[in-house]
Amino acid sequence: MHRNKARSAAQRTEHDPRWAAVLARDPAADSHFVYAVRTTGIYCRPSSVSRLPRPENVEFFDNAALAEAAGYRPSKRASADQTHLAGQHAALVAQACRQIAEAEQAPSLNQLAEQSGLSPWHFHRVFKSVTGVTPKAYASAHRADRVRSRLTAPDNKTGTVTQAMYDAGFNSNSRFYEASDKLLGMKPSAYRKGGANTAIRFAVGECFLGSILVAQSPRGVCAILLGDDPNQLVEDLQDQFHTATLIGGDREFEQLIAHVVGFIEAPGVGLNLPLDVQGTAFQQRVWHALSLIPPGNTASYAEIARQIGAPKSFRAVAQACGANSIAVAIPCHRVVRSDGGLSGYRWGTERKRKLLDREAQANTCNSLALEKR
């Protein structure tokens, strides 16, 4: 009876196409599944050079997390295989990034995949896992940087937006002008002239964190800066938007600052403002994830990285938090280290602590009020 069950299990495994990948030690299958061995309690990747198990002792899982949830542990060789595979993937992605940077026209997904020796689907998955963004988003961000640099380059003194357009890889005026607002935040002619036609209104106020500056472009709030010296905040704004026309806020605009200060003082009221958020594709994904953290709660950099589908990019998440220039409205203060400790904050760790304490107190007060009802 036992022998018949073993024979049946062996036949099921041998007829499973995944077993063929294990026998071939196919590295292309590593991102699709792992196999576990019931008699040893370990799991391996298909490309592992470990001694092959008997087929009746094999169990397949879609990923390592599922195998570990079932009680299996990674083999020492599996860990080494994973490190080696990560190195191979990093090299392939670096090569693809160079290909994108050097190409006059953005290469297609099929072209990039062919160069890497992977299928388009597998290459897309590997590229995103390493960089945190898709190949298309990376190419778009690179092209945006190329547009900006060409429009302001010293050798582009003739003022030809058209030449900058072709240098950046656009092959038609219509495609370029459709994308120009997202790439530049303004019309290309305005960017070429140093942003002289872009007006940014701002005002400075005070809150329990110190001085606060709020600035708004025609597209929405573009900066919320915190500090001790209001004059320094204005200088920081000038450095950040050095080519725009800065306009001190009038009484009507100062109501916006009152709204932001009210939100800081009582985060539960919410801040429903249009934001002018300009960043790379990866930064925008991080900032969106931050906006989903409720007041009084925190998340680690690693948790945010997993949430946006780039679990290895926690350092890049930290950099994106540091690049956020819209304090509080994009709540990078709610991101902490994995051990719960406070890490760096663009506007000072002490302000981060005060913001979190204020939000926690507000949550406690709301809970007590609900209990009394």
NORDACOR-V590024 format. One record per residue. N is the residue number from 1. RES is the residue in one letter. PHI is phi in degrees with one decimal (* if undefined). D_CENTER is the distance of its C-alpha to the mean C-alpha in Angstrom with 1 decimal. Layout:
n:N res:RES phi:PHI d_center:D_CENTER
n:N res:RES phi:PHI d_center:D_CENTER
This chain:
n:1 res:M phi:* d_center:54.7
n:2 res:H phi:-63.7 d_center:52.0
n:3 res:R phi:-65.8 d_center:52.5
n:4 res:N phi:-66.0 d_center:52.0
n:5 res:K phi:-63.5 d_center:48.7
n:6 res:A phi:-64.7 d_center:47.5
n:7 res:R phi:-65.6 d_center:48.6
n:8 res:S phi:-63.4 d_center:46.9
n:9 res:A phi:-62.7 d_center:43.6
n:10 res:A phi:-63.9 d_center:44.0
n:11 res:Q phi:-65.8 d_center:44.7
n:12 res:R phi:-61.6 d_center:41.6
n:13 res:T phi:-65.8 d_center:39.4
n:14 res:E phi:-65.5 d_center:41.2
n:15 res:H phi:-87.7 d_center:40.8
n:16 res:D phi:-80.5 d_center:37.0
n:17 res:P phi:-58.4 d_center:35.3
n:18 res:R phi:-68.1 d_center:32.8
n:19 res:W phi:-66.4 d_center:35.8
n:20 res:A phi:-63.4 d_center:36.5
n:21 res:A phi:-66.2 d_center:33.1
n:22 res:V phi:-66.3 d_center:33.9
n:23 res:L phi:-61.9 d_center:37.3
n:24 res:A phi:-84.1 d_center:35.9
n:25 res:R phi:48.1 d_center:33.2
n:26 res:D phi:-80.6 d_center:30.8
n:27 res:P phi:-66.2 d_center:27.4
n:28 res:A phi:-66.0 d_center:26.0
n:29 res:A phi:-89.5 d_center:26.4
n:30 res:D phi:-61.8 d_center:24.4
n:31 res:S phi:-87.9 d_center:21.3
n:32 res:H phi:-105.2 d_center:23.5
n:33 res:F phi:-166.4 d_center:25.6
n:34 res:V phi:-129.1 d_center:27.3
n:35 res:Y phi:-120.3 d_center:31.0
n:36 res:A phi:-114.3 d_center:32.7
n:37 res:V phi:-115.1 d_center:36.3
n:38 res:R phi:-62.1 d_center:38.3
n:39 res:T phi:-76.3 d_center:40.9
n:40 res:T phi:-110.3 d_center:38.7
n:41 res:G phi:75.6 d_center:35.8
n:42 res:I phi:-116.9 d_center:33.1
n:43 res:Y phi:-127.6 d_center:30.6
n:44 res:C phi:-137.3 d_center:29.7
n:45 res:R phi:-88.0 d_center:27.7
n:46 res:P phi:-55.7 d_center:29.8
n:47 res:S phi:-84.0 d_center:30.0
n:48 res:S phi:-57.7 d_center:31.3
n:49 res:V phi:-92.2 d_center:34.6
n:50 res:S phi:-60.8 d_center:35.9
n:51 res:R phi:-59.5 d_center:39.3
n:52 res:L phi:-69.7 d_center:39.2
n:53 res:P phi:-81.7 d_center:40.1
n:54 res:R phi:-70.3 d_center:42.7
n:55 res:P phi:-58.9 d_center:41.2
n:56 res:E phi:-69.3 d_center:42.7
n:57 res:N phi:-99.5 d_center:40.6
n:58 res:V phi:-98.4 d_center:37.2
n:59 res:E phi:-133.6 d_center:34.6
n:60 res:F phi:-101.8 d_center:31.4
n:61 res:F phi:-134.6 d_center:28.0
n:62 res:D phi:-66.4 d_center:24.9
n:63 res:N phi:-156.8 d_center:22.8
n:64 res:A phi:-65.4 d_center:23.4
n:65 res:A phi:-60.4 d_center:22.3
n:66 res:L phi:-68.3 d_center:25.1
n:67 res:A phi:-64.3 d_center:27.5
n:68 res:E phi:-68.2 d_center:27.0
n:69 res:A phi:-64.9 d_center:27.4
n:70 res:A phi:-85.5 d_center:30.7
n:71 res:G phi:102.7 d_center:31.8
n:72 res:Y phi:-86.6 d_center:31.3
n:73 res:R phi:-119.8 d_center:30.0
n:74 res:P phi:-71.5 d_center:28.5
n:75 res:S phi:-75.5 d_center:31.2
n:76 res:K phi:-60.4 d_center:31.1
n:77 res:R phi:-68.8 d_center:31.2
n:78 res:A phi:-64.1 d_center:28.1
n:79 res:S phi:-63.6 d_center:26.1
n:80 res:A phi:-66.2 d_center:27.4
n:81 res:D phi:-59.6 d_center:26.8
n:82 res:Q phi:-65.1 d_center:23.1
n:83 res:T phi:-63.6 d_center:22.8
n:84 res:H phi:-63.8 d_center:24.7
n:85 res:L phi:-63.9 d_center:22.7
n:86 res:A phi:-61.1 d_center:19.4
n:87 res:G phi:-64.1 d_center:21.2
n:88 res:Q phi:-63.1 d_center:22.3
n:89 res:H phi:-63.7 d_center:19.0
n:90 res:A phi:-61.0 d_center:17.5
n:91 res:A phi:-66.2 d_center:20.7
n:92 res:L phi:-63.9 d_center:20.4
n:93 res:V phi:-68.9 d_center:16.9
n:94 res:A phi:-61.1 d_center:18.0
n:95 res:Q phi:-63.0 d_center:21.1
n:96 res:A phi:-65.9 d_center:19.2
n:97 res:C phi:-63.6 d_center:17.1
n:98 res:R phi:-64.7 d_center:20.6
n:99 res:Q phi:-62.3 d_center:22.0
n:100 res:I phi:-64.3 d_center:19.6
n:101 res:A phi:-67.4 d_center:20.3
n:102 res:E phi:-91.0 d_center:24.0
n:103 res:A phi:-79.5 d_center:24.6
n:104 res:E phi:-70.0 d_center:26.3
n:105 res:Q phi:-113.7 d_center:24.9
n:106 res:A phi:-57.9 d_center:21.5
n:107 res:P phi:-66.2 d_center:22.5
n:108 res:S phi:-76.4 d_center:22.2
n:109 res:L phi:-59.6 d_center:20.5
n:110 res:N phi:-63.5 d_center:24.0
n:111 res:Q phi:-66.2 d_center:24.8
n:112 res:L phi:-65.1 d_center:21.8
n:113 res:A phi:-65.0 d_center:22.6
n:114 res:E phi:-61.7 d_center:26.2
n:115 res:Q phi:-63.4 d_center:25.7
n:116 res:S phi:-84.4 d_center:23.8
n:117 res:G phi:82.4 d_center:26.5
n:118 res:L phi:-113.3 d_center:24.3
n:119 res:S phi:-70.7 d_center:24.4
n:120 res:P phi:-55.5 d_center:22.0
n:121 res:W phi:-63.8 d_center:20.6
n:122 res:H phi:-67.2 d_center:20.3
n:123 res:F phi:-62.2 d_center:18.8
n:124 res:H phi:-57.0 d_center:16.1
n:125 res:R phi:-66.6 d_center:15.2
n:126 res:V phi:-64.8 d_center:15.5
n:127 res:F phi:-59.7 d_center:13.5
n:128 res:K phi:-67.9 d_center:10.4
n:129 res:S phi:-67.5 d_center:11.1
n:130 res:V phi:-83.4 d_center:11.5
n:131 res:T phi:-97.5 d_center:8.9
n:132 res:G phi:89.2 d_center:5.9
n:133 res:V phi:-133.7 d_center:7.2
n:134 res:T phi:-77.6 d_center:10.8
n:135 res:P phi:-56.1 d_center:13.7
n:136 res:K phi:-65.4 d_center:14.4
n:137 res:A phi:-65.1 d_center:11.2
n:138 res:Y phi:-64.4 d_center:11.6
n:139 res:A phi:-63.1 d_center:15.2
n:140 res:S phi:-64.9 d_center:14.8
n:141 res:A phi:-64.8 d_center:12.8
n:142 res:H phi:-65.0 d_center:15.5
n:143 res:R phi:-67.1 d_center:18.1
n:144 res:A phi:-62.3 d_center:17.1
n:145 res:D phi:-62.1 d_center:17.5
n:146 res:R phi:-67.1 d_center:20.8
n:147 res:V phi:-61.1 d_center:22.1
n:148 res:R phi:-60.7 d_center:21.6
n:149 res:S phi:-67.8 d_center:23.3
n:150 res:R phi:-71.9 d_center:26.1
n:151 res:L phi:-66.2 d_center:26.9
n:152 res:T phi:-109.3 d_center:27.5
n:153 res:A phi:-68.3 d_center:28.9
n:154 res:P phi:-59.9 d_center:32.4
n:155 res:D phi:-84.3 d_center:33.9
n:156 res:N phi:-106.8 d_center:32.8
n:157 res:K phi:-76.4 d_center:35.5
n:158 res:T phi:-75.2 d_center:37.1
n:159 res:G phi:76.8 d_center:34.5
n:160 res:T phi:-86.1 d_center:33.7
n:161 res:V phi:-64.0 d_center:30.5
n:162 res:T phi:-60.1 d_center:31.7
n:163 res:Q phi:-64.0 d_center:31.6
n:164 res:A phi:-62.3 d_center:28.1
n:165 res:M phi:-61.4 d_center:27.1
n:166 res:Y phi:-70.2 d_center:28.7
n:167 res:D phi:-61.8 d_center:27.5
n:168 res:A phi:-84.9 d_center:23.8
n:169 res:G phi:100.6 d_center:24.7
n:170 res:F phi:-86.1 d_center:25.6
n:171 res:N phi:-107.9 d_center:29.0
n:172 res:S phi:-153.5 d_center:30.0
n:173 res:N phi:-60.6 d_center:30.2
n:174 res:S phi:-63.2 d_center:29.2
n:175 res:R phi:-63.8 d_center:25.8
n:176 res:F phi:-66.5 d_center:25.1
n:177 res:Y phi:-72.9 d_center:26.1
n:178 res:E phi:-65.7 d_center:24.3
n:179 res:A phi:-94.4 d_center:21.0
n:180 res:S phi:-62.3 d_center:22.1
n:181 res:D phi:-65.2 d_center:21.1
n:182 res:K phi:-71.2 d_center:17.4
n:183 res:L phi:-72.6 d_center:17.6
n:184 res:L phi:-114.6 d_center:19.8
n:185 res:G phi:80.9 d_center:19.9
n:186 res:M phi:-167.5 d_center:23.6
n:187 res:K phi:-66.6 d_center:26.3
n:188 res:P phi:-59.6 d_center:26.5
n:189 res:S phi:-65.3 d_center:30.0
n:190 res:A phi:-67.9 d_center:28.9
n:191 res:Y phi:-66.6 d_center:26.2
n:192 res:R phi:-61.1 d_center:28.9
n:193 res:K phi:-90.7 d_center:31.2
n:194 res:G phi:85.0 d_center:28.7
n:195 res:G phi:74.2 d_center:27.5
n:196 res:A phi:-64.3 d_center:31.1
n:197 res:N phi:-94.7 d_center:31.0
n:198 res:T phi:-104.2 d_center:28.0
n:199 res:A phi:-102.2 d_center:29.2
n:200 res:I phi:-123.5 d_center:27.2
n:201 res:R phi:-90.9 d_center:29.0
n:202 res:F phi:-148.0 d_center:28.5
n:203 res:A phi:-151.2 d_center:30.4
n:204 res:V phi:-117.8 d_center:30.6
n:205 res:G phi:-140.2 d_center:31.5
n:206 res:E phi:-130.6 d_center:31.8
n:207 res:C phi:-146.5 d_center:30.4
n:208 res:F phi:-67.1 d_center:30.7
n:209 res:L phi:-91.0 d_center:27.8
n:210 res:G phi:118.0 d_center:29.8
n:211 res:S phi:-81.3 d_center:29.5
n:212 res:I phi:-138.4 d_center:26.8
n:213 res:L phi:-120.5 d_center:26.2
n:214 res:V phi:-119.4 d_center:24.9
n:215 res:A phi:-127.0 d_center:24.5
n:216 res:Q phi:-137.2 d_center:24.3
n:217 res:S phi:-94.9 d_center:24.2
n:218 res:P phi:-59.2 d_center:25.7
n:219 res:R phi:-91.4 d_center:22.3
n:220 res:G phi:144.5 d_center:21.7
n:221 res:V phi:-63.8 d_center:21.0
n:222 res:C phi:-111.6 d_center:19.3
n:223 res:A phi:-159.0 d_center:19.8
n:224 res:I phi:-130.9 d_center:20.8
n:225 res:L phi:-111.6 d_center:22.0
n:226 res:L phi:-120.0 d_center:23.8
n:227 res:G phi:-178.7 d_center:26.5
n:228 res:D phi:-98.1 d_center:30.2
n:229 res:D phi:-114.0 d_center:31.6
n:230 res:P phi:-61.0 d_center:31.4
n:231 res:N phi:-65.1 d_center:32.6
n:232 res:Q phi:-66.3 d_center:29.8
n:233 res:L phi:-63.8 d_center:27.3
n:234 res:V phi:-64.7 d_center:29.0
n:235 res:E phi:-64.1 d_center:28.9
n:236 res:D phi:-62.5 d_center:25.2
n:237 res:L phi:-63.6 d_center:24.7
n:238 res:Q phi:-61.8 d_center:27.1
n:239 res:D phi:-67.1 d_center:25.2
n:240 res:Q phi:-72.2 d_center:21.9
n:241 res:F phi:-123.5 d_center:23.8
n:242 res:H phi:-70.1 d_center:26.7
n:243 res:T phi:-106.7 d_center:27.9
n:244 res:A phi:-92.8 d_center:27.8
n:245 res:T phi:-90.6 d_center:30.8
n:246 res:L phi:-93.5 d_center:30.3
n:247 res:I phi:-122.5 d_center:32.5
n:248 res:G phi:-61.8 d_center:33.5
n:249 res:G phi:-69.4 d_center:33.2
n:250 res:D phi:-90.8 d_center:36.3
n:251 res:R phi:-60.5 d_center:37.4
n:252 res:E phi:-64.3 d_center:35.6
n:253 res:F phi:-68.4 d_center:32.3
n:254 res:E phi:-65.4 d_center:32.8
n:255 res:Q phi:-65.4 d_center:32.7
n:256 res:L phi:-64.9 d_center:28.9
n:257 res:I phi:-63.9 d_center:28.8
n:258 res:A phi:-62.4 d_center:31.0
n:259 res:H phi:-64.9 d_center:28.6
n:260 res:V phi:-65.5 d_center:25.6
n:261 res:V phi:-62.7 d_center:28.0
n:262 res:G phi:-60.9 d_center:29.2
n:263 res:F phi:-67.6 d_center:25.7
n:264 res:I phi:-65.0 d_center:25.3
n:265 res:E phi:-70.5 d_center:28.7
n:266 res:A phi:-135.8 d_center:28.3
n:267 res:P phi:-60.1 d_center:24.7
n:268 res:G phi:-67.7 d_center:26.0
n:269 res:V phi:-74.7 d_center:27.2
n:270 res:G phi:83.7 d_center:23.7
n:271 res:L phi:-131.3 d_center:22.6
n:272 res:N phi:-97.0 d_center:22.9
n:273 res:L phi:-127.3 d_center:22.2
n:274 res:P phi:-70.0 d_center:20.8
n:275 res:L phi:-112.3 d_center:17.9
n:276 res:D phi:-96.1 d_center:17.5
n:277 res:V phi:-100.0 d_center:13.8
n:278 res:Q phi:-120.2 d_center:13.2
n:279 res:G phi:-167.0 d_center:10.2
n:280 res:T phi:-68.8 d_center:8.5
n:281 res:A phi:-58.4 d_center:7.0
n:282 res:F phi:-67.0 d_center:3.5
n:283 res:Q phi:-60.0 d_center:4.8
n:284 res:Q phi:-65.3 d_center:6.4
n:285 res:R phi:-65.4 d_center:4.5
n:286 res:V phi:-64.7 d_center:4.1
n:287 res:W phi:-61.6 d_center:7.6
n:288 res:H phi:-64.7 d_center:8.8
n:289 res:A phi:-62.8 d_center:8.5
n:290 res:L phi:-63.2 d_center:10.3
n:291 res:S phi:-66.2 d_center:12.8
n:292 res:L phi:-90.0 d_center:13.8
n:293 res:I phi:-77.9 d_center:15.1
n:294 res:P phi:-67.4 d_center:18.8
n:295 res:P phi:-55.7 d_center:20.9
n:296 res:G phi:87.5 d_center:22.5
n:297 res:N phi:-114.0 d_center:19.9
n:298 res:T phi:-134.3 d_center:17.3
n:299 res:A phi:-142.6 d_center:14.5
n:300 res:S phi:-86.7 d_center:13.7
n:301 res:Y phi:-60.1 d_center:10.7
n:302 res:A phi:-65.8 d_center:11.4
n:303 res:E phi:-65.3 d_center:11.8
n:304 res:I phi:-64.1 d_center:8.4
n:305 res:A phi:-59.3 d_center:7.1
n:306 res:R phi:-66.8 d_center:9.9
n:307 res:Q phi:-63.8 d_center:9.4
n:308 res:I phi:-90.9 d_center:6.3
n:309 res:G phi:82.0 d_center:8.5
n:310 res:A phi:-132.4 d_center:7.4
n:311 res:P phi:-60.1 d_center:10.2
n:312 res:K phi:-91.4 d_center:11.0
n:313 res:S phi:-101.6 d_center:7.9
n:314 res:F phi:-66.0 d_center:9.0
n:315 res:R phi:-68.1 d_center:10.3
n:316 res:A phi:-66.5 d_center:7.3
n:317 res:V phi:-63.7 d_center:6.0
n:318 res:A phi:-61.9 d_center:9.6
n:319 res:Q phi:-66.1 d_center:9.6
n:320 res:A phi:-65.1 d_center:7.2
n:321 res:C phi:-62.3 d_center:9.7
n:322 res:G phi:-67.2 d_center:12.5
n:323 res:A phi:-83.9 d_center:11.8
n:324 res:N phi:-69.7 d_center:12.1
n:325 res:S phi:-104.9 d_center:15.7
n:326 res:I phi:-113.2 d_center:16.4
n:327 res:A phi:-60.5 d_center:17.6
n:328 res:V phi:70.6 d_center:18.3
n:329 res:A phi:-63.6 d_center:17.4
n:330 res:I phi:-106.2 d_center:13.7
n:331 res:P phi:-79.0 d_center:14.6
n:332 res:C phi:-67.7 d_center:12.8
n:333 res:H phi:-70.0 d_center:16.4
n:334 res:R phi:-88.8 d_center:15.9
n:335 res:V phi:-102.7 d_center:13.7
n:336 res:V phi:-129.3 d_center:16.1
n:337 res:R phi:-69.9 d_center:16.9
n:338 res:S phi:-62.8 d_center:17.6
n:339 res:D phi:-85.9 d_center:21.3
n:340 res:G phi:89.4 d_center:20.9
n:341 res:G phi:-73.6 d_center:21.7
n:342 res:L phi:-78.4 d_center:20.4
n:343 res:S phi:-104.4 d_center:18.4
n:344 res:G phi:-61.8 d_center:18.2
n:345 res:Y phi:-143.5 d_center:17.7
n:346 res:R phi:-54.7 d_center:17.9
n:347 res:W phi:-107.5 d_center:21.0
n:348 res:G phi:100.5 d_center:22.6
n:349 res:T phi:-62.8 d_center:22.5
n:350 res:E phi:-64.6 d_center:25.6
n:351 res:R phi:-66.3 d_center:24.2
n:352 res:K phi:-60.3 d_center:21.3
n:353 res:R phi:-62.3 d_center:24.1
n:354 res:K phi:-64.1 d_center:26.2
n:355 res:L phi:-62.7 d_center:23.5
n:356 res:L phi:-65.8 d_center:22.9
n:357 res:D phi:-63.3 d_center:26.7
n:358 res:R phi:-62.9 d_center:27.3
n:359 res:E phi:-67.8 d_center:25.0
n:360 res:A phi:-64.2 d_center:26.6
n:361 res:Q phi:-63.9 d_center:30.0
n:362 res:A phi:-63.3 d_center:29.4
n:363 res:N phi:-64.1 d_center:28.4
n:364 res:T phi:-63.0 d_center:31.5
n:365 res:C phi:-61.7 d_center:33.7
n:366 res:N phi:-64.5 d_center:32.5
n:367 res:S phi:-66.0 d_center:33.2
n:368 res:L phi:-65.3 d_center:36.7
n:369 res:A phi:-65.1 d_center:37.4
n:370 res:L phi:-68.0 d_center:36.7
n:371 res:E phi:-65.1 d_center:38.9
n:372 res:K phi:-76.6 d_center:41.8
n:373 res:R phi:-75.7 d_center:41.8
